[in-house]
């Protein structure tokens, strides 16, 4: 089946956070202006239609007409195992799989389960803001191993600083984001092995957020950290169908924990979590029948990223951007204009009426940057960029 991702499907009045969440979006400080003409490109979900086998599976669930408490059938676990063996040659044992209703939820549970108040947790800013929230709201201390921005716009790890922070006896956890959000970097096997070795030597638990691991560029490769190291006792990995298959509203993260004691501790802190029958049906459908749709959607996103890069080069050459190795976000550097974050924000959010995500939210390393989520119909992305370009034309 061929999917038409250029089709603009209205999401208004469908309970969509990004399209219907005006009051919440203003309350949390994303923007001062939000109206019917706003183009929101800040939330990491797609404005693209999902695969037909998923729709069929959900229809079948609806047609049953009863939506009571549900359990995980064998096929749920088998589908996860099949997907990761096929896509990443990663063999996961059934007992290692722990369901969580979300990745941010799982991160908070991991912080509570494996660290104590006052202990340090390493993150690599600029990084997804809920990492910081999960640390600070649970009374732990942020240890920032800032990513190094290279001359070509890519980012790399400062291993000297990382090891210094890992050696600190107060440091007990490292939250890894791979592919990295928002920079889009995919860490190499060599880098992952080095990170794992340092953490293992200094009794630092790794919580790996790998939920963008299936959204990678055509000529790039992603490898789960558990696949490249021999000992995984100190690693907890978060996987999910929500980003890959655009089902964030179905709340389905699967946490892979090989160490039995840590798995029990995690489960004890989290408590019983029962799935929705829609979640079960969705995961089985996408992991068993999702290859064709995923191939099409990643090709489409690749094309959109090429379009964004070309558009900026032609119309806003002061803005630096590179096509990321993975994810469906792009990290745009507006620092060349010499404007404050407030002025950049004002021109994009209030005047152009386009809602992105301010870079400073990802840490001070993100000052002058904007994150754009591009898995929307390309005509909508074009309209948003044209609006933004108008508001910066006086500076080009």
CORCOR-V68966 format. One record per pair of residues at least 24 apart in sequence whose C-alpha atoms are under 6 Angstrom apart, sorted by the first residue. I is the first residue (numbers start at 1). J is the second residue. D is the distance in Angstrom with one decimal. If there is no record, write none. Layout:
BEGIN
((I	J	D) (I	J	D))
END
This chain:
BEGIN
((5	48	5.8) (5	377	5.8) (6	377	4.6) (6	378	5.9) (33	350	5.6) (38	353	5.1) (38	354	5.7) (39	354	4.8) (40	354	5.9) (40	355	4.5) (41	355	5.7) (41	356	5.2) (41	372	5.9) (41	373	5.3) (42	356	4.4) (42	357	5.3) (42	372	6.0) (42	373	5.7) (46	246	5.8) (46	375	4.9) (46	376	5.8) (47	376	4.6) (48	376	5.9) (51	293	5.9) (54	282	5.9) (54	285	5.5) (57	281	5.9) (70	275	6.0) (70	277	5.9) (76	284	5.8) (79	284	5.7) (79	287	5.7) (83	287	5.7) (90	227	5.8) (96	256	5.3) (96	257	5.0) (96	258	5.2) (97	255	5.8) (97	256	4.9) (98	254	5.6) (98	255	5.0) (99	254	4.7) (100	253	5.1) (100	254	5.9) (101	251	4.8) (101	252	5.2) (101	253	5.9) (102	251	5.4) (102	252	5.8) (102	253	5.1) (103	253	5.7) (108	134	5.2) (113	266	5.6) (119	170	5.2) (119	171	5.9) (120	170	5.6) (120	171	4.2) (121	171	5.8) (121	173	4.8) (121	174	5.5) (122	174	4.5) (123	175	5.5) (125	363	5.9) (126	362	4.7) (126	363	5.2) (126	365	5.5) (126	366	5.6) (127	181	5.8) (127	362	5.0) (128	181	5.8) (128	362	5.8) (129	362	5.3) (167	202	5.9) (172	204	4.6) (173	204	4.9) (173	205	4.6) (173	206	5.9) (174	206	4.9) (175	206	5.9) (175	207	4.8) (175	208	5.9) (176	208	4.6) (176	209	5.9) (177	208	6.0) (177	209	4.8) (178	210	5.2) (179	212	5.9) (179	326	5.7) (183	331	5.8) (184	324	4.5) (184	325	5.5) (184	326	5.0) (184	327	5.7) (185	325	5.4) (186	325	5.8) (205	234	4.9) (206	235	4.7) (207	235	6.0) (207	236	4.7) (207	237	5.8) (208	237	4.6) (209	238	5.0) (210	238	5.9) (210	239	5.7) (211	239	4.9) (211	240	5.3) (212	327	5.3) (215	326	5.7) (215	327	5.2) (216	326	4.0) (217	325	5.7) (217	326	5.9) (233	258	6.0) (233	259	4.9) (250	279	5.5) (328	374	6.0) (329	372	5.6) (329	373	4.4) (330	371	5.8) (330	372	5.4) (331	371	4.9) (332	369	5.4) (332	370	5.2) (333	369	4.5) (334	368	5.3) (334	369	5.6) (335	368	4.9) (341	368	5.6) (347	391	5.8) (348	388	5.7) (352	387	5.1) (352	388	5.4))
END
